[in-house]
């Protein structure tokens, strides 16, 4: 497994095992995607995602960040916010900060244990 994948999966672990981190990710996702329609990840990216995989594209650096995960009750069970953010801080922090300073700052604050604004 490459380091990008390890960091990505650590982000999922952090969100899945820390209710503060999960709630911060959900709140950030909801704020950033308010009013955005669900779109096909396959159509947006040209990658072979399942036809059922949808995203709210916002202005994310990668449409996968907005991937929609809901449980049977319609609650946001998972996000890609923390995992993709951590992956891109690891991969290229300067580019991430330049492309999406709000998202970059959000991830840095979550990793510091600070609440979002």
N, C-alpha and C positions, 0 to 999 in steps of 0.2 A: 504494500500500500504506500503511495507517495505521500509526502508531507502535506500537500494541499488537502488531500482527503482526510488525513488524520486530524488536522486542525478543524476542518469542516465538521467531522463527526464529534469532536470535542465540544464544538458549539452546540450541537444537538443535545449532547449529554448535559451540558450546563443548563440549557433551557428546560430540559425534561426534569431535571433534579433540583431546580431552584425556582420556587414560585414567584419570587420577585423578578427574576430575569424573564421568566415566561410572560408575566403580566406586562412588563415594560415592552417586550417584543410585540405582544398583541396590541397594546395601546399605540405604539409607533406605527405598526402595520395599518391599523384602522385609521389613524390620522392621515397617513400618507396616501392611502388608497380610497379615501372617502369620495364617493361618486364615480369611481372607476368601474367599468364593466368587466366581467370575467371574459377572458379571451383564451384561445387555445395556445398552449405552449408550443405545440408542433407548428402551428401556423406562424407564430411570431418569430420562432428561431430557426425553422427548417430542420430541426433535430428530430430524431425518431421517438418522441414522447408518445405515450398512450393517448388516444383521442379524448379520454376522460380527464387528462391533466390540464388544469386551467390556472390562469394567473391574472392578477390585477397588475398591469404593467407600470403604472406610475411613471417615474423617471429613473427607475433603478438602472444601474450600470449593466444589469443582466436581468431579463424578464423572469428568470427562475426565482429571484428574490421574492417576488410577489405571489409565489405558488400558493394556491388555496388548499387548506387542509381543514375540513370541518368534521366534527363527530356526528353521530346520528341525531343529536339534539340541535345541530346547527351552530355549536360553539367552536371557536377556533382552537383546535386541539394542538396543533404544531405550527411553526413558522419556519421559514428559511432565513429570517432576519439575522439572528445571532450567528448561525453557522456560516452563511455567506459573508457576513460582515467580518467575522474572525478570519475566514479564509483569505479575503482580500487585504486585510491588514497584514497578514503574514506574507502574502504574495507580492503586493506592491502598494505599501501604505501611502506613498506620495501621490500616486495616480488616483487611488481611492479618495483621498482627501480632496484632490483637485476636482474630480468628477462629481462627487456628492458629499460636500462638506457637512451637511446636516446629518446624513447617515453615518459618516465617519465619526463625528463628534458623539453621536448617540452610542455607537459601539464602544468607543473609548470610555464614556461615562458609565455604561453598564459594566464593563470590565473593572472599573474602579469601584463599583458598588454604589454609584450615585444615581438618584432618580432622574428621569428625563424631565425636561422643562415643562 
